Amino acid sequence: MSDSQDPTNHPRRALLSVSRKEGLDAFARGLVERGFEIVASGGTARFLRDSGIAVSEVSEVTGHPEILDGRVKTLHPRIHGGILARRSRPDDLASLASLGIRPIDVVAVNFYPFEETLARGAGDDELRENIDIGGPCLVRAAAKNWPDVAVVVDPVEYPAVLAALDDPDPGVGHALRRRLAGAAFAATAAYDKAVAGSFAGDGAGEDFPERVSLEFARVAELRYGENPHQTAALYRDPGTGPAGIPGARKLHGKELSYNNILDLDAAVRLVADLANSRGAGEAAAAIIKHSNPAGAAVADTLLEAYQAARATDPVSAFGGIVALSREVDLDTAKEMASTFLEAIAAPSFHPDAFARLRRKKNLRLIEMPDLRGFAPGGRYFARVAGGLLVQDWDRGDEESAYRVATRREPSEVEWEGLRFVWQAAKHVKSNAIVVGRGSALVGVGAGQMSRLDSCRLAIEKAQSSVEGAVAASDAFFPFADGLEVLADAGITAVIQPGGSVRDQEVIDAADARGLAMVLTGARHFRH
């Protein structure tokens, strides 16, 4: 084979076909400066020409125009042959030479924006046109031939590719191409999952499909997990947008730990529940410790809500995680600064409040997405050894199903308290007993093996008399003894699911003590 016939005896080629153009012009210029010729598809070629970069259209390489309104352009042997040819195989190179095909050494592709199109509620026709065919084919071909081809699916990798081209050590380029190939296959898998997910429920009759594939985008690697000997990272669900703590922004303080994130998530979900069930003029605050509420309240002002939440259990509030439903003002900031806290999450911080709180160099200040209408997206996953549990999120229940089971009806004041403690009980680990007055928690009994112990703990944790307060139990009372502990302490009304074989015994005990009892018909275990 003469040099003129040798397909490798030509300037190297890069194929660029991207929907996201950020950094593309600088990348293409860098390739040209390193002796590459650029081949690009229609929109990418126009962008590069407008940037003053010489480029050949894909149709010039294939000798065939794009057809079907651009649906078919890169699916051609002159493209895929140039990508898939193994440089170490003389027979592959001979095949290229006989057909006049030149190798392609760099492939940069990102896909049509299917997920973004789906997220804004586009119809079937628009969704179908945003299912990329050529892009994933190019990426898979380049990734398969990674020893010879660098495949780039994320613009953040452009500088690394250029740097590797300059490095005299061939091992650097080899390691980079291998890593990029793994990222490429992950990208095509995630893309296919998003497309497949858009068909979920279309006549399949399956709430839970036979197979579940999970694709989450890494947000950050953490210093360690629950304990220092465990490694950990935080991932975001791309299908839910900038929701929850993975979509929040740290404005100040130390890096977040695994446990911080779990507690922040618990705090945000509780505050969102409280805020979205009340009028726009009310503020909600929650303090979380070890994933359980150490305090929660709703009030007219943020300061009042925070003070009432802290009053639930001031000792446990020390070192706690706080979430607030509205912008932090200076008065609330000063009040929070008087207690050691690990982190504060809020939709925003007034500049004066931020200036006051940032004096504490380790305090994490988290700006989270607006909580109006916030609810966890997708489904809830729990890892077990050898498998995965999948369920719906606990989104609450309907008050229309509630039933007063006792002779005495709750008063209006008791109803206010019962609604509040029942909402809070959903966020307390089982066995959960929650005592409250008005729109504030008074005592919490969480995570006990016995419901009777949870009743005793909730009363014991209260900072003052619970005379006239109300209580919620996340599941039914198996015996009357727990209810009797609450009644003896001065509780006047209780809300619970009911459903025990001893319900009547518990109702009779409530009637005997003059308590009002509401049965919801819905349980709120949180394991």
Salt bridges, closest charged atoms under 4 A:
GLU22 OE2 - ARG20 NE 3.12
ASP25 OD2 - ARG29 NH1 3.86
GLU37 OE1 - ARG13 NE 3.83
GLU37 OE1 - ARG102 NH1 3.09
GLU57 OE2 - ARG49 NH1 3.27
GLU60 OE2 - ARG49 NH2 3.85
ASP91 OD2 - ARG89 NH2 2.94
ASP92 OD2 - ARG86 NE 2.70
ASP105 OD1 - ARG87 NH2 3.18
ASP125 OD1 - ARG128 NH2 2.89
GLU126 OE2 - ARG120 NH2 2.34
GLU129 OE2 - ARG71 NH2 2.48
ASP154 OD1 - ARG20 NH2 3.82
GLU157 OE2 - ARG179 NH1 2.79
ASP166 OD2 - ARG34 NH2 2.74
GLU221 OE2 - ARG218 NH1 3.30
GLU255 OE2 - LYS250 NZ 3.63
ASP265 OD2 - ARG269 NE 2.97
ASP273 OD2 - LYS426 NZ 2.63
ASP273 OD2 - HIS427 NE2 2.85
GLU282 OE2 - ARG278 NH1 3.78
ASP313 OD2 - LYS461 NZ 2.90
GLU335 OE2 - ARG310 NH2 2.43
GLU342 OE1 - ARG364 NH1 2.62
ASP352 OD2 - HIS350 ND1 3.84
GLU367 OE1 - ARG249 NH2 2.95
ASP370 OD2 - ARG372 NH2 2.37
ASP392 OD1 - ARG379 NE 2.92
ASP394 OD2 - HIS524 ND1 2.61
ASP397 OD2 - HIS524 NE2 2.78
GLU399 OE2 - ARG419 NH2 2.97
GLU414 OE1 - ARG408 NH1 3.01
ASP453 OD1 - ARG456 NH1 3.65
ASP474 OD1 - ARG451 NH1 2.68
ASP488 OD1 - ARG513 NE 3.78
GLU505 OE1 - ARG502 NE 3.81
ASP511 OD2 - ARG407 NH1 3.71
